[in-house]
Amino acid sequence: MAKQTINIGTTADDGTGSTIRAGGDLINDNFNEIYGILGDGSTLYSLTFPNATDTVVGRATTDTLTNKTLDSGIVSTSLDLNGNELILDADADTSITADTDDQIDIKIGGNDRITLQSGIIDLKNDGAESQIKLYCQVGNAHYTQIQASPHANYGGGNVTVVVPAVAGTLALKPTTTNATGDGSTVAFTLTNINNDVDSIMVFLNGVLQRPTTDYTVSGTTLTFGTAPVSADAITIKEF
């Protein structure tokens, strides 16, 4: 409904204005519309308006938010930044940007340090080798740290480490397994993931065995060509 105005005539008591009843009806109509929009029809909602010069943002319009606080839960569907930077801290040097298609850049301390792409994570730094810490399951009390090698060790090239495609434990130092022959057992379980027969040294009674000729390796199983005889001392070193 458009605003309705009481006709007050041209001069006082000229007889051309609205009657008292008609004027009251117009006032009621105007207030009914206000109470229907800003309340439940009979009671106004509790609304807080700016106490200084400001802009009230309409929910069904396109507006620019300036110096506004975005409360949690206020975005019910999606927030489209259209490639613009999302500032996360008070001094504006930590942010998230997606200004490149299918790539997210996370800025820390004023520099892009984490880049996310489909299947790729770049973890850069500000002068110390990049690292990832994987914590244990009890109170995050301990962690295993994966860290890049120092710059001088690279020799000008990058390094790719491929994780084995079988279940097991990666060994970062030699593992020794001792066993005793029984004249029939040929298969022995390895501790670590080893798909290369040359990554294992096997000794029988202190004598080094020949890879492939005397034994083979498949996944985490070492198999002798001939079963070690009873009481043979078997030593398996995994590297």
C-alpha positions as protocol buffer text, in pm:
chain_id: "A"
residue {
  index: 1
  type: MET
  ca { x: 0 y: 0 z: 0 }
}
residue {
  index: 2
  type: ALA
  ca { x: 124 y: 347 z: -85 }
}
residue {
  index: 3
  type: LYS
  ca { x: 135 y: 607 z: 191 }
}
residue {
  index: 4
  type: GLN
  ca { x: -204 y: 772 z: 247 }
}
residue {
  index: 5
  type: THR
  ca { x: -207 y: 1143 z: 341 }
}
residue {
  index: 6
  type: ILE
  ca { x: -480 y: 1322 z: 532 }
}
residue {
  index: 7
  type: ASN
  ca { x: -623 y: 1612 z: 333 }
}
residue {
  index: 8
  type: ILE
  ca { x: -598 y: 1920 z: 557 }
}
residue {
  index: 9
  type: GLY
  ca { x: -756 y: 2154 z: 303 }
}
residue {
  index: 10
  type: THR
  ca { x: -611 y: 2480 z: 173 }
}
residue {
  index: 11
  type: THR
  ca { x: -686 y: 2698 z: 473 }
}
residue {
  index: 12
  type: ALA
  ca { x: -810 y: 2626 z: 822 }
}
residue {
  index: 13
  type: ASP
  ca { x: -1173 y: 2525 z: 843 }
}
residue {
  index: 14
  type: ASP
  ca { x: -1232 y: 2570 z: 467 }
}
residue {
  index: 15
  type: GLY
  ca { x: -1442 y: 2253 z: 458 }
}
residue {
  index: 16
  type: THR
  ca { x: -1229 y: 2078 z: 193 }
}
residue {
  index: 17
  type: GLY
  ca { x: -1015 y: 1857 z: 415 }
}
residue {
  index: 18
  type: SER
  ca { x: -1071 y: 1502 z: 530 }
}
residue {
  index: 19
  type: THR
  ca { x: -1321 y: 1442 z: 804 }
}
residue {
  index: 20
  type: ILE
  ca { x: -1193 y: 1339 z: 1144 }
}
residue {
  index: 21
  type: ARG
  ca { x: -1315 y: 984 z: 1086 }
}
residue {
  index: 22
  type: ALA
  ca { x: -1163 y: 963 z: 738 }
}
residue {
  index: 23
  type: GLY
  ca { x: -834 y: 1105 z: 869 }
}
residue {
  index: 24
  type: GLY
  ca { x: -827 y: 855 z: 1154 }
}
residue {
  index: 25
  type: ASP
  ca { x: -890 y: 576 z: 906 }
}
residue {
  index: 26
  type: LEU
  ca { x: -594 y: 687 z: 695 }
}
residue {
  index: 27
  type: ILE
  ca { x: -372 y: 698 z: 1005 }
}
residue {
  index: 28
  type: ASN
  ca { x: -482 y: 347 z: 1104 }
}
residue {
  index: 29
  type: ASP
  ca { x: -412 y: 213 z: 754 }
}
residue {
  index: 30
  type: ASN
  ca { x: -62 y: 360 z: 752 }
}
residue {
  index: 31
  type: PHE
  ca { x: 21 y: 221 z: 1096 }
}
residue {
  index: 32
  type: ASN
  ca { x: -127 y: -119 z: 1013 }
}
residue {
  index: 33
  type: GLU
  ca { x: 106 y: -146 z: 715 }
}
residue {
  index: 34
  type: ILE
  ca { x: 409 y: -40 z: 922 }
}
residue {
  index: 35
  type: TYR
  ca { x: 323 y: -290 z: 1198 }
}
residue {
  index: 36
  type: GLY
  ca { x: 272 y: -563 z: 938 }
}
residue {
  index: 37
  type: ILE
  ca { x: 618 y: -507 z: 788 }
}
residue {
  index: 38
  type: LEU
  ca { x: 819 y: -425 z: 1102 }
}
residue {
  index: 39
  type: GLY
  ca { x: 625 y: -654 z: 1335 }
}
residue {
  index: 40
  type: ASP
  ca { x: 359 y: -921 z: 1359 }
}
residue {
  index: 41
  type: GLY
  ca { x: 70 y: -687 z: 1283 }
}
residue {
  index: 42
  type: SER
  ca { x: 5 y: -577 z: 1638 }
}
residue {
  index: 43
  type: THR
  ca { x: 352 y: -559 z: 1796 }
}
residue {
  index: 44
  type: LEU
  ca { x: 674 y: -420 z: 1650 }
}
residue {
  index: 45
  type: TYR
  ca { x: 980 y: -644 z: 1636 }
}
residue {
  index: 46
  type: SER
  ca { x: 1285 y: -543 z: 1839 }
}
residue {
  index: 47
  type: LEU
  ca { x: 1499 y: -378 z: 1574 }
}
residue {
  index: 48
  type: THR
  ca { x: 1835 y: -206 z: 1625 }
}
residue {
  index: 49
  type: PHE
  ca { x: 1921 y: 72 z: 1384 }
}
residue {
  index: 50
  type: PRO
  ca { x: 2255 y: 253 z: 1343 }
}
residue {
  index: 51
  type: ASN
  ca { x: 2307 y: 541 z: 1585 }
}
residue {
  index: 52
  type: ALA
  ca { x: 2509 y: 734 z: 1326 }
}
residue {
  index: 53
  type: THR
  ca { x: 2506 y: 799 z: 954 }
}
residue {
  index: 54
  type: ASP
  ca { x: 2504 y: 456 z: 791 }
}
residue {
  index: 55
  type: THR
  ca { x: 2337 y: 236 z: 531 }
}
residue {
  index: 56
  type: VAL
  ca { x: 2079 y: -28 z: 618 }
}
residue {
  index: 57
  type: VAL
  ca { x: 2133 y: -327 z: 388 }
}
residue {
  index: 58
  type: GLY
  ca { x: 1827 y: -480 z: 226 }
}
residue {
  index: 59
  type: ARG
  ca { x: 1807 y: -858 z: 226 }
}
residue {
  index: 60
  type: ALA
  ca { x: 1669 y: -877 z: -130 }
}
residue {
  index: 61
  type: THR
  ca { x: 1907 y: -626 z: -285 }
}
residue {
  index: 62
  type: THR
  ca { x: 2269 y: -614 z: -394 }
}
residue {
  index: 63
  type: ASP
  ca { x: 2465 y: -402 z: -148 }
}
residue {
  index: 64
  type: THR
  ca { x: 2826 y: -344 z: -49 }
}
residue {
  index: 65
  type: LEU
  ca { x: 2907 y: -427 z: 312 }
}
residue {
  index: 66
  type: THR
  ca { x: 3153 y: -186 z: 471 }
}
residue {
  index: 67
  type: ASN
  ca { x: 3281 y: -227 z: 828 }
}
residue {
  index: 68
  type: LYS
  ca { x: 3015 y: -483 z: 912 }
}
residue {
  index: 69
  type: THR
  ca { x: 3048 y: -789 z: 1136 }
}
residue {
  index: 70
  type: LEU
  ca { x: 2935 y: -1116 z: 975 }
}
residue {
  index: 71
  type: ASP
  ca { x: 2795 y: -1332 z: 1253 }
}
residue {
  index: 72
  type: SER
  ca { x: 2819 y: -1710 z: 1234 }
}
residue {
  index: 73
  type: GLY
  ca { x: 2514 y: -1869 z: 1077 }
}
residue {
  index: 74
  type: ILE
  ca { x: 2410 y: -1557 z: 886 }
}
residue {
  index: 75
  type: VAL
  ca { x: 2510 y: -1712 z: 551 }
}
residue {
  index: 76
  type: SER
  ca { x: 2255 y: -1986 z: 488 }
}
residue {
  index: 77
  type: THR
  ca { x: 2352 y: -2093 z: 135 }
}
residue {
  index: 78
  type: SER
  ca { x: 2675 y: -1960 z: -13 }
}
residue {
  index: 79
  type: LEU
  ca { x: 2908 y: -1662 z: 5 }
}
residue {
  index: 80
  type: ASP
  ca { x: 3037 y: -1558 z: -338 }
}
residue {
  index: 81
  type: LEU
  ca { x: 3359 y: -1355 z: -314 }
}
residue {
  index: 82
  type: ASN
  ca { x: 3407 y: -1366 z: -693 }
}
residue {
  index: 83
  type: GLY
  ca { x: 3786 y: -1393 z: -663 }
}
residue {
  index: 84
  type: ASN
  ca { x: 3818 y: -1121 z: -397 }
}
residue {
  index: 85
  type: GLU
  ca { x: 4036 y: -1160 z: -89 }
}
residue {
  index: 86
  type: LEU
  ca { x: 3888 y: -1276 z: 242 }
}
residue {
  index: 87
  type: ILE
  ca { x: 4084 y: -1110 z: 526 }
}
residue {
  index: 88
  type: LEU
  ca { x: 4112 y: -1323 z: 839 }
}
residue {
  index: 89
  type: ASP
  ca { x: 4310 y: -1118 z: 1093 }
}
residue {
  index: 90
  type: ALA
  ca { x: 4331 y: -768 z: 1236 }
}
residue {
  index: 91
  type: ASP
  ca { x: 4642 y: -652 z: 1047 }
}
residue {
  index: 92
  type: ALA
  ca { x: 4514 y: -794 z: 715 }
}
residue {
  index: 93
  type: ASP
  ca { x: 4820 y: -1009 z: 639 }
}
residue {
  index: 94
  type: THR
  ca { x: 4643 y: -1345 z: 671 }
}
residue {
  index: 95
  type: SER
  ca { x: 4382 y: -1415 z: 406 }
}
residue {
  index: 96
  type: ILE
  ca { x: 4228 y: -1656 z: 156 }
}
residue {
  index: 97
  type: THR
  ca { x: 4202 y: -1577 z: -214 }
}
residue {
  index: 98
  type: ALA
  ca { x: 4069 y: -1774 z: -510 }
}
residue {
  index: 99
  type: ASP
  ca { x: 4158 y: -1531 z: -790 }
}
residue {
  index: 100
  type: THR
  ca { x: 4292 y: -1813 z: -1010 }
}
residue {
  index: 101
  type: ASP
  ca { x: 4043 y: -2066 z: -1143 }
}
residue {
  index: 102
  type: ASP
  ca { x: 4049 y: -2393 z: -945 }
}
residue {
  index: 103
  type: GLN
  ca { x: 4322 y: -2270 z: -709 }
}
residue {
  index: 104
  type: ILE
  ca { x: 4310 y: -2136 z: -353 }
}
residue {
  index: 105
  type: ASP
  ca { x: 4592 y: -1920 z: -215 }
}
residue {
  index: 106
  type: ILE
  ca { x: 4629 y: -1885 z: 162 }
}
residue {
  index: 107
  type: LYS
  ca { x: 4834 y: -1585 z: 267 }
}
residue {
  index: 108
  type: ILE
  ca { x: 5018 y: -1595 z: 601 }
}
residue {
  index: 109
  type: GLY
  ca { x: 5223 y: -1301 z: 722 }
}
residue {
  index: 110
  type: GLY
  ca { x: 5162 y: -1109 z: 400 }
}
residue {
  index: 111
  type: ASN
  ca { x: 5281 y: -1378 z: 155 }
}
residue {
  index: 112
  type: ASP
  ca { x: 5109 y: -1661 z: -30 }
}
residue {
  index: 113
  type: ARG
  ca { x: 5241 y: -1965 z: 157 }
}
residue {
  index: 114
  type: ILE
  ca { x: 4982 y: -2241 z: 103 }
}
residue {
  index: 115
  type: THR
  ca { x: 4841 y: -2315 z: -241 }
}
residue {
  index: 116
  type: LEU
  ca { x: 4563 y: -2569 z: -293 }
}
residue {
  index: 117
  type: GLN
  ca { x: 4482 y: -2725 z: -629 }
}
residue {
  index: 118
  type: SER
  ca { x: 4304 y: -3045 z: -721 }
}
residue {
  index: 119
  type: GLY
  ca { x: 4531 y: -3318 z: -581 }
}
residue {
  index: 120
  type: ILE
  ca { x: 4821 y: -3076 z: -511 }
}
residue {
  index: 121
  type: ILE
  ca { x: 4925 y: -2885 z: -196 }
}
residue {
  index: 122
  type: ASP
  ca { x: 5216 y: -2639 z: -204 }
}
residue {
  index: 123
  type: LEU
  ca { x: 5352 y: -2561 z: 144 }
}
residue {
  index: 124
  type: LYS
  ca { x: 5601 y: -2272 z: 129 }
}
residue {
  index: 125
  type: ASN
  ca { x: 5779 y: -2088 z: 411 }
}
residue {
  index: 126
  type: ASP
  ca { x: 5964 y: -1772 z: 518 }
}
residue {
  index: 127
  type: GLY
  ca { x: 6319 y: -1905 z: 548 }
}
residue {
  index: 128
  type: ALA
  ca { x: 6294 y: -2242 z: 725 }
}
residue {
  index: 129
  type: GLU
  ca { x: 6230 y: -2581 z: 567 }
}
residue {
  index: 130
  type: SER
  ca { x: 5859 y: -2655 z: 524 }
}
residue {
  index: 131
  type: GLN
  ca { x: 5722 y: -2922 z: 756 }
}
residue {
  index: 132
  type: ILE
  ca { x: 5409 y: -3118 z: 838 }
}
residue {
  index: 133
  type: LYS
  ca { x: 5339 y: -3245 z: 1189 }
}
residue {
  index: 134
  type: LEU
  ca { x: 5122 y: -3554 z: 1237 }
}
residue {
  index: 135
  type: TYR
  ca { x: 5007 y: -3591 z: 1599 }
}
residue {
  index: 136
  type: CYS
  ca { x: 4935 y: -3906 z: 1799 }
}
residue {
  index: 137
  type: GLN
  ca { x: 4583 y: -4000 z: 1908 }
}
residue {
  index: 138
  type: VAL
  ca { x: 4617 y: -3931 z: 2283 }
}
residue {
  index: 139
  type: GLY
  ca { x: 4586 y: -3562 z: 2362 }
}
residue {
  index: 140
  type: ASN
  ca { x: 4808 y: -3465 z: 2068 }
}
residue {
  index: 141
  type: ALA
  ca { x: 5099 y: -3533 z: 2303 }
}
residue {
  index: 142
  type: HIS
  ca { x: 5350 y: -3641 z: 2036 }
}
residue {
  index: 143
  type: TYR
  ca { x: 5399 y: -3587 z: 1666 }
}
residue {
  index: 144
  type: THR
  ca { x: 5588 y: -3720 z: 1369 }
}
residue {
  index: 145
  type: GLN
  ca { x: 5737 y: -3437 z: 1167 }
}
residue {
  index: 146
  type: ILE
  ca { x: 5787 y: -3458 z: 790 }
}
residue {
  index: 147
  type: GLN
  ca { x: 6033 y: -3190 z: 684 }
}
residue {
  index: 148
  type: ALA
  ca { x: 6191 y: -3080 z: 357 }
}
residue {
  index: 149
  type: SER
  ca { x: 6566 y: -3118 z: 314 }
}
residue {
  index: 150
  type: PRO
  ca { x: 6785 y: -2804 z: 337 }
}
residue {
  index: 151
  type: HIS
  ca { x: 6835 y: -2607 z: 15 }
}
residue {
  index: 152
  type: ALA
  ca { x: 7201 y: -2712 z: -23 }
}
residue {
  index: 153
  type: ASN
  ca { x: 7106 y: -3081 z: -44 }
}
residue {
  index: 154
  type: TYR
  ca { x: 6896 y: -3052 z: -358 }
}
residue {
  index: 155
  type: GLY
  ca { x: 7169 y: -2991 z: -612 }
}
residue {
  index: 156
  type: GLY
  ca { x: 6940 y: -2783 z: -831 }
}
residue {
  index: 157
  type: GLY
  ca { x: 6663 y: -3041 z: -876 }
}
residue {
  index: 158
  type: ASN
  ca { x: 6335 y: -3133 z: -713 }
}
residue {
  index: 159
  type: VAL
  ca { x: 6271 y: -3467 z: -542 }
}
residue {
  index: 160
  type: THR
  ca { x: 5963 y: -3689 z: -564 }
}
residue {
  index: 161
  type: VAL
  ca { x: 5897 y: -3949 z: -296 }
}
residue {
  index: 162
  type: VAL
  ca { x: 5641 y: -4212 z: -397 }
}
residue {
  index: 163
  type: VAL
  ca { x: 5458 y: -4390 z: -116 }
}
residue {
  index: 164
  type: PRO
  ca { x: 5436 y: -4770 z: -165 }
}
residue {
  index: 165
  type: ALA
  ca { x: 5098 y: -4902 z: -280 }
}
residue {
  index: 166
  type: VAL
  ca { x: 5088 y: -5179 z: -19 }
}
residue {
  index: 167
  type: ALA
  ca { x: 5002 y: -5172 z: 349 }
}
residue {
  index: 168
  type: GLY
  ca { x: 5285 y: -5172 z: 600 }
}
residue {
  index: 169
  type: THR
  ca { x: 5536 y: -4952 z: 779 }
}
residue {
  index: 170
  type: LEU
  ca { x: 5792 y: -4731 z: 608 }
}
residue {
  index: 171
  type: ALA
  ca { x: 6135 y: -4780 z: 766 }
}
residue {
  index: 172
  type: LEU
  ca { x: 6365 y: -4482 z: 806 }
}
residue {
  index: 173
  type: LYS
  ca { x: 6646 y: -4693 z: 956 }
}
residue {
  index: 174
  type: PRO
  ca { x: 6752 y: -5057 z: 916 }
}
residue {
  index: 175
  type: THR
  ca { x: 6532 y: -5313 z: 1090 }
}
residue {
  index: 176
  type: THR
  ca { x: 6677 y: -5647 z: 1201 }
}
residue {
  index: 177
  type: THR
  ca { x: 6473 y: -5964 z: 1240 }
}
residue {
  index: 178
  type: ASN
  ca { x: 6622 y: -6279 z: 1391 }
}
residue {
  index: 179
  type: ALA
  ca { x: 6473 y: -6624 z: 1341 }
}
residue {
  index: 180
  type: THR
  ca { x: 6573 y: -6990 z: 1362 }
}
residue {
  index: 181
  type: GLY
  ca { x: 6537 y: -7243 z: 1084 }
}
residue {
  index: 182
  type: ASP
  ca { x: 6324 y: -7554 z: 1134 }
}
residue {
  index: 183
  type: GLY
  ca { x: 6401 y: -7743 z: 813 }
}
residue {
  index: 184
  type: SER
  ca { x: 6059 y: -7670 z: 655 }
}
residue {
  index: 185
  type: THR
  ca { x: 5965 y: -7303 z: 683 }
}
residue {
  index: 186
  type: VAL
  ca { x: 6064 y: -7099 z: 378 }
}
residue {
  index: 187
  type: ALA
  ca { x: 5846 y: -6786 z: 415 }
}
residue {
  index: 188
  type: PHE
  ca { x: 5921 y: -6517 z: 672 }
}
residue {
  index: 189
  type: THR
  ca { x: 5724 y: -6197 z: 735 }
}
residue {
  index: 190
  type: LEU
  ca { x: 5912 y: -5870 z: 699 }
}
residue {
  index: 191
  type: THR
  ca { x: 5864 y: -5574 z: 932 }
}
residue {
  index: 192
  type: ASN
  ca { x: 5865 y: -5296 z: 674 }
}
residue {
  index: 193
  type: ILE
  ca { x: 5735 y: -5237 z: 324 }
}
residue {
  index: 194
  type: ASN
  ca { x: 5992 y: -5374 z: 82 }
}
residue {
  index: 195
  type: ASN
  ca { x: 5917 y: -5455 z: -280 }
}
residue {
  index: 196
  type: ASP
  ca { x: 6282 y: -5468 z: -385 }
}
residue {
  index: 197
  type: VAL
  ca { x: 6481 y: -5782 z: -310 }
}
residue {
  index: 198
  type: ASP
  ca { x: 6800 y: -5575 z: -318 }
}
residue {
  index: 199
  type: SER
  ca { x: 6685 y: -5363 z: -21 }
}
residue {
  index: 200
  type: ILE
  ca { x: 6726 y: -5661 z: 213 }
}
residue {
  index: 201
  type: MET
  ca { x: 7034 y: -5843 z: 342 }
}
residue {
  index: 202
  type: VAL
  ca { x: 6989 y: -6200 z: 463 }
}
residue {
  index: 203
  type: PHE
  ca { x: 7242 y: -6403 z: 663 }
}
residue {
  index: 204
  type: LEU
  ca { x: 7239 y: -6776 z: 747 }
}
residue {
  index: 205
  type: ASN
  ca { x: 7473 y: -6852 z: 1033 }
}
residue {
  index: 206
  type: GLY
  ca { x: 7653 y: -6525 z: 948 }
}
residue {
  index: 207
  type: VAL
  ca { x: 7691 y: -6605 z: 576 }
}
residue {
  index: 208
  type: LEU
  ca { x: 7543 y: -6345 z: 340 }
}
residue {
  index: 209
  type: GLN
  ca { x: 7281 y: -6492 z: 107 }
}
residue {
  index: 210
  type: ARG
  ca { x: 7238 y: -6400 z: -259 }
}
residue {
  index: 211
  type: PRO
  ca { x: 6925 y: -6198 z: -348 }
}
residue {
  index: 212
  type: THR
  ca { x: 6697 y: -6365 z: -604 }
}
residue {
  index: 213
  type: THR
  ca { x: 6918 y: -6676 z: -607 }
}
residue {
  index: 214
  type: ASP
  ca { x: 6880 y: -6774 z: -241 }
}
residue {
  index: 215
  type: TYR
  ca { x: 6565 y: -6578 z: -157 }
}
residue {
  index: 216
  type: THR
  ca { x: 6295 y: -6361 z: -311 }
}
residue {
  index: 217
  type: VAL
  ca { x: 6080 y: -6081 z: -173 }
}
residue {
  index: 218
  type: SER
  ca { x: 5716 y: -6003 z: -246 }
}
residue {
  index: 219
  type: GLY
  ca { x: 5552 y: -5724 z: -46 }
}
residue {
  index: 220
  type: THR
  ca { x: 5619 y: -5809 z: 318 }
}
residue {
  index: 221
  type: THR
  ca { x: 5713 y: -6174 z: 263 }
}
residue {
  index: 222
  type: LEU
  ca { x: 6066 y: -6310 z: 220 }
}
residue {
  index: 223
  type: THR
  ca { x: 6082 y: -6659 z: 73 }
}
residue {
  index: 224
  type: PHE
  ca { x: 6391 y: -6882 z: 75 }
}
residue {
  index: 225
  type: GLY
  ca { x: 6455 y: -7105 z: -223 }
}
residue {
  index: 226
  type: THR
  ca { x: 6544 y: -7384 z: 18 }
}
residue {
  index: 227
  type: ALA
  ca { x: 6418 y: -7402 z: 374 }
}
residue {
  index: 228
  type: PRO
  ca { x: 6691 y: -7322 z: 628 }
}
residue {
  index: 229
  type: VAL
  ca { x: 6782 y: -7635 z: 818 }
}
residue {
  index: 230
  type: SER
  ca { x: 6693 y: -7686 z: 1181 }
}
residue {
  index: 231
  type: ALA
  ca { x: 6881 y: -7452 z: 1419 }
}
residue {
  index: 232
  type: ASP
  ca { x: 7015 y: -7231 z: 1135 }
}
residue {
  index: 233
  type: ALA
  ca { x: 7050 y: -6874 z: 1265 }
}
residue {
  index: 234
  type: ILE
  ca { x: 6859 y: -6646 z: 1030 }
}
residue {
  index: 235
  type: THR
  ca { x: 6926 y: -6269 z: 1030 }
}
residue {
  index: 236
  type: ILE
  ca { x: 6722 y: -6040 z: 807 }
}
residue {
  index: 237
  type: LYS
  ca { x: 6820 y: -5673 z: 776 }
}
residue {
  index: 238
  type: GLU
  ca { x: 6571 y: -5441 z: 605 }
}
residue {
  index: 239
  type: PHE
  ca { x: 6686 y: -5106 z: 468 }
}
